[in-house]
């Protein structure tokens, strides 16, 4: 296994040249074959998450779908998850932090109100730790995520395939535009997150998500504009 990981890491550029020529479904199929289905899909069940869910489930309906429940998601998000699980028959795997929200606040206070350092500590405890635990417990050699280059400045150069937390990470719709996302949702009559109709373009925890207001960039609707990423997609590609 270690030798295979080293070979994959050393050959990332070659694999990306191959994957750039494929469409989203072909990329997903490639990953499932290459990693012998030791693959999971992570989803925030956010504004556009239904697209990646639909694509991946069309190739492998039983794939484990991981959601990180911080305990601070919008009520609309919890109801949306329930709806999609029922309608799409999702094999949902819910992972939570070691601490409940009440215990977390009793111990640390409202870290998200304590600037960049507080936000990063919050993300590490409430999101990164349970995500890494899910990958280990589900024995994932690769995980699929719906990141797109058009979403923000921090994502504009993301490759189709990366190396993340000692395993491969696939972004099958990295090169999709928002127009293509919307066309796909319309074509397949997919249910959208209810908050998407209220001006929310990126939906995470209730205390660090805001509507897109005039003069704002979409990436400024998260974490008070201090940062864009929640920690799940910031790992360095090192072996």
N, C-alpha and C positions, 0 to 999 in steps of 0.2 A: 504493500500500500504506500509506504513512504517513497519508494522508487517511482511509483506512478504519479504521486503528487509532485515530485521533483521534475519529472518529465513534462507534466502538464504546465507547471509554472514556467519552465524554461521555454515552452512552446506557445505561450499565450498569444504572441504576435501572429504566429502562423495560423492558429485556430481563429483568431479574429479576422484575418484576411478571408478565411473560408466562410465564416459566419456572416460577414458583411454582405456577401453575395446571396444569402438565403433570405427568405421571408420569415415572418415571426413564427408561423407554425412549423416550418422546417427547422428553425433554431431550437424550438422546444423539443421536437422529435429527436434531433441530434443529441441534445443533452440527456434525454431519457435513455437513449440507446448507449451513449458513451459511458454514462455513469450507472448503467444497469438498474435504472429506476431508484437508485439511492438519492432521490431528489425530493425536495420540498418546495412549496410555493409560500412565500410570506405575503401577507396582505394587510394593509391598514384599513381596508373597507372604506376608503376615502372617496373623493369626488369622482375619480376616473378608474378606480380599482376594478370595477366590474369588467372592463375590457380584458385585462390580463387574466382574470378568473375565467372568463368565457373561453379565451383562446387555449389556456392550459388544460382546462377540464375537457375540452373537445378532443384533446389528444390522449389524456389519461384522467378519466373521471374520478378515480379513487386516490389521486395524489393527496398527500397530507397538506392541508392548508393551515399555516400557522398565523394566528393573530395574537399580538401582545396586548393584553388587557391591563392597562395601568390602574384601572379603577376610576380614571378621570375622563373617559371618553364621553362624547355627547350622548344624551339619551337617544337621539335620532340615529346615532351610529349603532348602538346596541340593537335597536329595532331593525335597522337596515341589515345587520349581520344575520339576525334571525330570519328575515325575509329571504335573503340570498341563500342561506343554508337550506331552507325548505325548497325554494324554486330551482336551485342549481344542484341540489343533492350533494352539498359540499362535505367532504371528510375533514371537518374542522378540528383543529388542535389549539386549544386555548392555553396560553402560557401567561403566568402572572408573576409579579415581583414577590420576593420573600415576605415583604411587609405589606399590610393593607394600607389604603390611603390614610386612615386615621392614625395608625401606628407610625407610618412614615412621617406625617406632619408633627406628631408628638415628639419624635426623635430629632427631626431635621428642620422643622418649620416649613414654610412655603418657599422652597429653594428656587422655584421659578421666578420669584420676585427679587432674587439676590444677584442680578446681573448675569453676565456670561458664565462666570465660574459656577454660580448656583445652578443655572440651567444645565450646564454640562454634567454636573454631579447628579442632578435629578435624572437626566437621560441615562446616565451610566447605571444607576440603581434600578430605575423603573422600566427601562427599555432594553438596554444592551445586555444586562445580565440574563434576563429571561430569554432573550433571543438566542444567545450563545448556548444556553441550557437546552433549548428546543433542538438546535442543530446537533448537539451531542447525543441527546436522548433518542432522537429519531434517526441517528446514524446517517446524517445527510452528507454526501460527498459533494453535492452541488445544491445551491438554492436559487430559486427564480424570483426576481423582483420586477416590478413594473416601472422602474425609473426611466425617464425620457430626457434626452438632451435639451429639449426645448423648455423644460420645466423651470430651470433656474441657471444662474451663472455657475453654480457649484457642480452642475451636472452636464454642462454643454459639451464636455469632451469624454463622457463615459464610454468605454468600449462595450461591445456586446458581451464579452466574457472577461471577467476580472478574477483576481485571487483575493479572498476575503476571509479572515479568521481561519486560516489553514484549510480552506476549501474553495472550490470554484463557485462563482456567482454569475448567473446569466441574466442579461437584460434584453429580452426578446423584442421589446418594442422601443428600444432606445432611440431609434431613428424615426419614430412616428411623430407626426405633427398633431397639434390640437384639432385641426380640421379633420384629419384622418380618424382620430379618436371619436369625435362627434359623429362622423359618418358611420362608423362601425356600430356605435350605440343605437343610432337611428335605424340602421339596416336590420339589426338583430332584435330591435324592440326591447332593449335591456333596461331594467329598472335603475334609475339613478339615485344617488344619495339625496335625500330630501333637502339637505342644506345647500346643495348645489344650485337650487332654485332661489336661494336667499342671498346669493352673493359670495358664498364661500368657494374658493378655488382649491384650497389645500386644507384638509381636515384632519386634525390630530386631537390632542387633549384640549378640553374645554377652556382651560385657563391660559393656554398659549396659542390659541387660534383666533383669528379675527377675520371679518369680512374684507373683501377687496374694495377699498374706497378709492375715489377719484385721486389720481396722482400717485398711487401706490403701485409698486411692482408686485406680481403674485408672490414672489419669495418673501416679501415683507409682511405677509399675513401670518407668518409663523414666528414664535418666540420674540414678539415685539419688534421685529426687524433686526434684532441683535445678531441672529444667525439663522441659517436656513435648515440645516440638517439636524436630525434628532439623535445622531450618534450611530444609528444602524448602518449607515452607508458611508462612513468616514474611515474605515479601516485602511491601513496602508498595505500595498501589495508587496509583502516581503515573505521570503521563504526561510 
